[in-house]
Amino acid sequence: MSDPENPITIGSKSYKFEDLTPESQTLVQHMVSLDGKLNNLKFEMDQLQFGRNAVYTRLLNAVTGEDSGGAQEEGQQKEQSA
């Protein structure tokens, strides 16, 4: 964060972290923290969307009779109960 080799750009101007006021330094740290949290949430949303798509595909295959795993399991259950 306080690396003088990496200036912080705010608006169109670059600043050294150590030259900022304590309040501005805290606000920069909040921004970095919030950016990290947003990136984590985006990653989690991608995972959730992938999972939802997989469940939808499984459901679609199940109702159209194209689900080889589910159809076989259902047939086996019918055989066992008979």
C-alpha positions as a Python dict, from the first residue, in 0.01 Angstrom:
ca = {
    (1, 'M'): (0, 0, 0),
    (2, 'S'): (273, 249, 88),
    (3, 'D'): (506, 139, -190),
    (4, 'P'): (654, 458, -338),
    (5, 'E'): (708, 277, -669),
    (6, 'N'): (330, 238, -711),
    (7, 'P'): (156, 574, -704),
    (8, 'I'): (-218, 588, -647),
    (9, 'T'): (-427, 747, -919),
    (10, 'I'): (-730, 940, -796),
    (11, 'G'): (-920, 1106, -1074),
    (12, 'S'): (-652, 1188, -1325),
    (13, 'K'): (-376, 1270, -1077),
    (14, 'S'): (-119, 1036, -916),
    (15, 'Y'): (-30, 1050, -549),
    (16, 'K'): (217, 876, -322),
    (17, 'F'): (33, 694, -46),
    (18, 'E'): (257, 843, 224),
    (19, 'D'): (182, 1196, 97),
    (20, 'L'): (-191, 1154, 154),
    (21, 'T'): (-360, 1270, 474),
    (22, 'P'): (-444, 999, 728),
    (23, 'E'): (-811, 1026, 629),
    (24, 'S'): (-726, 985, 260),
    (25, 'Q'): (-500, 688, 340),
    (26, 'T'): (-788, 525, 527),
    (27, 'L'): (-1024, 591, 238),
    (28, 'V'): (-776, 436, -6),
    (29, 'Q'): (-755, 129, 217),
    (30, 'H'): (-1136, 110, 219),
    (31, 'M'): (-1138, 126, -160),
    (32, 'V'): (-883, -155, -186),
    (33, 'S'): (-1082, -365, 62),
    (34, 'L'): (-1410, -300, -118),
    (35, 'D'): (-1254, -383, -456),
    (36, 'G'): (-1137, -715, -314),
    (37, 'K'): (-1482, -793, -175),
    (38, 'L'): (-1649, -703, -505),
    (39, 'N'): (-1410, -930, -694),
    (40, 'N'): (-1483, -1215, -452),
    (41, 'L'): (-1858, -1163, -494),
    (42, 'K'): (-1822, -1162, -874),
    (43, 'F'): (-1632, -1492, -850),
    (44, 'E'): (-1901, -1639, -624),
    (45, 'M'): (-2171, -1518, -863),
    (46, 'D'): (-1992, -1692, -1150),
    (47, 'Q'): (-1982, -2012, -945),
    (48, 'L'): (-2350, -1983, -856),
    (49, 'Q'): (-2447, -1917, -1217),
    (50, 'F'): (-2245, -2218, -1331),
    (51, 'G'): (-2417, -2434, -1069),
    (52, 'R'): (-2759, -2302, -1160),
    (53, 'N'): (-2694, -2372, -1528),
    (54, 'A'): (-2588, -2728, -1445),
    (55, 'V'): (-2904, -2785, -1238),
    (56, 'Y'): (-3121, -2639, -1514),
    (57, 'T'): (-2956, -2862, -1773),
    (58, 'R'): (-3014, -3165, -1550),
    (59, 'L'): (-3378, -3063, -1499),
    (60, 'L'): (-3432, -3008, -1870),
    (61, 'N'): (-3283, -3346, -1949),
    (62, 'A'): (-3494, -3509, -1679),
    (63, 'V'): (-3822, -3374, -1809),
    (64, 'T'): (-3741, -3443, -2172),
    (65, 'G'): (-3624, -3797, -2103),
    (66, 'E'): (-3269, -3727, -2212),
    (67, 'D'): (-3117, -3769, -1866),
    (68, 'S'): (-2932, -4100, -1895),
    (69, 'G'): (-2830, -4112, -1528),
    (70, 'G'): (-3169, -4011, -1388),
    (71, 'A'): (-3367, -4229, -1630),
    (72, 'Q'): (-3159, -4533, -1544),
    (73, 'E'): (-3196, -4469, -1172),
    (74, 'E'): (-3572, -4425, -1210),
    (75, 'G'): (-3599, -4749, -1405),
    (76, 'Q'): (-3396, -4933, -1144),
    (77, 'Q'): (-3622, -4800, -867),
    (78, 'K'): (-3930, -4925, -1053),
    (79, 'E'): (-3770, -5267, -1100),
    (80, 'Q'): (-3682, -5289, -731),
    (81, 'S'): (-4031, -5194, -616),
    (82, 'A'): (-4199, -5446, -848),
}
